[in-house]
Amino acid sequence: MRLTGPLRAVAVLLLVGLTWLLANTLFGGESSSSVRHLFTGASEEPTPAETRPRRYKCGLSAPCPPKHLAFRLVSGAANVIGPKICLEDKMLVSSVKNNVGRGLNIALVNGVTGELLTTKNFDMWAGDVSDLLKFLRPLHEGTLVFVASFDDPATKLNDESRRLFEELGSTAVKELAFRDSWVFVGAKGIENKSPFEQRMKNSKSSNKYEGWPESLEMDGCIPLRAPLEG
């Protein structure tokens, strides 16, 4: 069959267009994407890797400087969701690790090396405060102390236990009360008050949950200390 007039012109245009597409597919080039956009009407979308924000240790929004430890603390939510303590992208305390409990959840870390020493929780509603005192009294100079509350952090606290936390740099522990939310990072031998502390008071007028304030979340970078001389 012989093509004449407009049909022949259309056939020629299609042949040229297909040849152009084939050449760009084989040899690449920016024009190939332009051709696709011409036919599909789609605009270039960024890939998921380009749109996803970069993630740093423990979910921080920026990396820590050299010789600093990245951390994130999350207090428990009411008496349902347990607290979390993350250090250098490692979860030290969490419900998943099955090492949380009502009261005060504490992780001790070597302030020179960043190595985890131990984790423990102390029931401040029905437990014995003497267990907490035995845990805090013998801390070595430079030990970092990470604390996240769950449910009730304060009912069994006495004057000595509050004083020990004050010596670690806490300013909020003096007023810490029944079912307050509390997160804190201190150190044995700290010279000034710790900049890493938050407290949310248990108040009927402002509580997020029935009987409990909202959960607290705190993160930051802690400098490693120089090795002790001698």
C-alpha positions as CSV (number, residue, x, y, z in Angstrom):
1,M,0.0,0.0,0.0
2,R,1.3,3.4,-0.9
3,L,1.2,6.3,1.6
4,T,0.3,9.7,0.3
5,G,-0.2,13.2,1.6
6,P,-0.6,13.7,5.3
7,L,-0.2,9.9,6.1
8,R,3.3,10.0,4.6
9,A,4.3,13.1,6.7
10,V,3.0,11.4,9.9
11,A,4.9,8.2,9.1
12,V,8.1,10.2,8.6
13,L,7.7,12.1,11.8
14,L,7.1,8.9,13.8
15,L,10.2,7.3,12.2
16,V,12.4,10.3,13.1
17,G,11.1,10.4,16.6
18,L,11.6,6.7,17.2
19,T,15.1,6.9,15.8
20,W,15.9,9.8,18.2
21,L,14.5,7.9,21.2
22,L,16.5,4.8,20.3
23,A,19.7,6.8,19.9
24,N,19.3,8.5,23.3
25,T,18.5,5.2,25.0
26,L,21.6,3.6,23.6
27,F,24.0,6.5,24.1
28,G,22.5,8.3,27.1
29,G,22.5,12.0,27.6
30,E,20.3,14.5,29.3
31,S,17.9,14.7,26.3
32,S,16.6,11.2,27.1
33,S,15.0,12.4,30.3
34,S,13.7,15.5,28.5
35,V,12.0,13.3,25.9
36,R,10.3,11.2,28.6
37,H,9.0,14.3,30.3
38,L,7.7,15.6,26.9
39,F,5.6,12.4,26.4
40,T,4.6,11.8,30.1
41,G,4.3,15.3,31.4
42,A,6.0,14.2,34.6
43,S,8.5,16.3,36.4
44,E,11.7,14.9,37.9
45,E,11.1,13.8,41.5
46,P,13.9,13.5,44.0
47,T,14.8,10.0,45.1
48,P,13.9,8.8,48.6
49,A,17.6,9.0,49.5
50,E,17.7,12.7,48.5
51,T,14.5,13.6,50.5
52,R,15.2,11.6,53.7
53,P,17.1,13.7,56.3
54,R,20.4,12.4,57.3
55,R,20.4,10.4,60.6
56,Y,23.0,10.8,63.2
57,K,23.8,8.7,66.3
58,C,20.7,8.2,68.6
59,G,18.6,10.2,66.2
60,L,20.4,13.6,66.8
61,S,19.8,16.3,64.2
62,A,23.5,17.0,63.9
63,P,26.7,15.0,64.6
64,C,28.6,15.4,67.9
65,P,32.1,16.9,67.8
66,P,35.1,14.6,68.2
67,K,35.6,13.1,71.7
68,H,31.9,13.7,72.6
69,L,29.2,11.1,73.3
70,A,25.9,11.3,71.5
71,F,22.9,10.5,73.8
72,R,19.1,10.6,73.9
73,L,17.0,10.0,77.0
74,V,13.2,9.4,77.0
75,S,11.2,9.1,80.2
76,G,8.4,6.6,80.5
77,A,4.9,7.6,79.4
78,A,2.5,7.1,82.3
79,N,3.0,3.6,83.6
80,V,2.6,2.0,80.1
81,I,5.5,2.8,77.9
82,G,8.9,2.3,79.3
83,P,11.9,4.8,79.2
84,K,14.8,4.7,76.8
85,I,18.5,5.5,77.2
86,C,20.6,5.6,74.0
87,L,24.3,6.3,73.9
88,E,26.4,6.4,70.8
89,D,23.6,4.7,68.8
90,K,23.4,1.8,71.2
91,M,20.2,1.3,73.3
92,L,21.4,0.8,76.9
93,V,17.9,0.8,78.5
94,S,14.6,0.0,76.9
95,S,11.5,-2.2,77.1
96,V,12.8,-4.2,74.1
97,K,15.9,-5.0,76.1
98,N,13.7,-5.9,79.0
99,N,15.7,-3.9,81.5
100,V,13.3,-1.2,82.6
101,G,11.2,-0.9,85.7
102,R,9.0,1.4,87.7
103,G,11.0,4.3,89.4
104,L,14.5,5.3,88.4
105,N,16.2,3.7,85.4
106,I,20.0,4.4,85.6
107,A,22.9,3.7,83.3
108,L,26.5,4.2,84.5
109,V,29.1,5.0,81.9
110,N,32.9,5.4,82.0
111,G,33.4,9.1,81.4
112,V,36.9,8.6,79.9
113,T,36.2,5.8,77.5
114,G,32.4,5.9,77.0
115,E,32.1,2.3,78.0
116,L,28.9,1.1,79.6
117,L,29.5,0.0,83.2
118,T,26.1,-1.2,84.3
119,T,22.4,-0.5,84.1
120,K,19.8,-0.9,87.0
121,N,16.3,0.3,87.9
122,F,15.1,1.2,91.4
123,D,11.4,1.0,92.4
124,M,10.7,4.3,94.1
125,W,7.1,3.4,95.0
126,A,7.4,0.0,96.7
127,G,11.2,-0.6,96.8
128,D,13.9,0.1,99.3
129,V,15.8,3.3,98.9
130,S,18.8,1.7,100.6
131,D,19.4,-0.2,97.3
132,L,19.7,3.1,95.5
133,L,22.1,4.5,98.2
134,K,24.4,1.5,97.9
135,F,24.5,2.0,94.2
136,L,25.3,5.7,94.2
137,R,27.7,6.0,97.2
138,P,30.7,4.2,95.7
139,L,30.7,5.8,92.2
140,H,34.2,6.6,90.9
141,E,35.3,10.1,89.9
142,G,34.3,10.9,86.3
143,T,31.5,8.3,86.1
144,L,28.6,9.5,83.9
145,V,25.1,8.8,85.3
146,F,22.1,8.7,82.9
147,V,18.7,8.7,84.6
148,A,15.2,8.3,83.1
149,S,12.0,8.0,85.2
150,F,9.1,5.6,84.7
151,D,5.8,6.0,86.6
152,D,6.9,7.3,90.0
153,P,10.5,8.4,90.5
154,A,10.3,10.0,93.9
155,T,8.1,8.6,96.7
156,K,10.9,6.7,98.4
157,L,13.6,9.3,97.9
158,N,15.1,10.5,101.1
159,D,17.4,13.4,102.0
160,E,20.6,11.4,101.4
161,S,19.5,10.1,98.0
162,R,18.5,13.6,96.8
163,R,21.8,15.0,98.1
164,L,23.7,12.3,96.1
165,F,21.9,13.3,92.9
166,E,22.6,17.0,93.7
167,E,26.4,16.1,94.0
168,L,26.1,14.6,90.5
169,G,24.8,18.0,89.2
170,S,21.1,17.8,89.6
171,T,19.0,20.9,90.4
172,A,15.6,19.4,90.0
173,V,15.9,16.4,92.3
174,K,15.3,18.6,95.4
175,E,11.7,19.2,94.2
176,L,11.1,15.9,92.4
177,A,7.7,14.5,93.5
178,F,5.2,11.7,93.0
179,R,4.8,10.8,89.3
180,D,6.9,13.6,88.0
181,S,8.7,13.0,84.7
182,W,12.5,13.3,85.0
183,V,15.5,12.9,82.7
184,F,19.0,13.7,83.9
185,V,22.7,13.2,83.0
186,G,25.2,13.9,85.7
187,A,28.8,13.0,86.6
188,K,30.7,12.1,89.7
189,G,32.9,15.0,90.6
190,I,31.1,17.5,88.4
191,E,32.1,21.1,89.3
192,N,29.0,22.9,88.1
193,K,25.4,22.0,87.7
194,S,24.5,19.7,84.8
195,P,23.1,21.4,81.7
196,F,21.4,18.1,80.9
197,E,18.2,17.9,83.0
198,Q,14.5,18.2,82.5
199,R,11.5,17.8,84.9
200,M,7.8,17.8,84.2
201,K,5.7,18.3,87.3
202,N,2.7,16.0,87.9
203,S,-0.3,18.4,87.9
204,K,-3.9,17.6,87.3
205,S,-4.4,20.9,85.4
206,S,-1.6,20.2,82.9
207,N,-1.1,16.4,82.8
208,K,-1.2,14.8,79.3
209,Y,-2.2,11.4,80.6
210,E,-4.8,10.8,83.4
211,G,-2.6,11.0,86.5
212,W,0.7,11.5,84.8
213,P,2.5,14.3,82.9
214,E,3.8,13.9,79.4
215,S,7.0,12.0,78.6
216,L,10.2,14.0,78.4
217,E,12.8,13.6,75.7
218,M,16.3,15.1,75.8
219,D,19.4,14.6,73.7
220,G,22.8,16.2,73.3
221,C,26.6,15.6,73.2
222,I,28.7,15.0,76.3
223,P,32.5,15.6,76.2
224,L,34.7,12.7,77.3
225,R,36.9,13.7,80.1
226,A,40.7,13.4,80.1
227,P,42.2,10.4,81.9
228,L,42.9,11.0,85.6
229,E,46.5,11.5,86.4
230,G,48.3,9.3,88.8
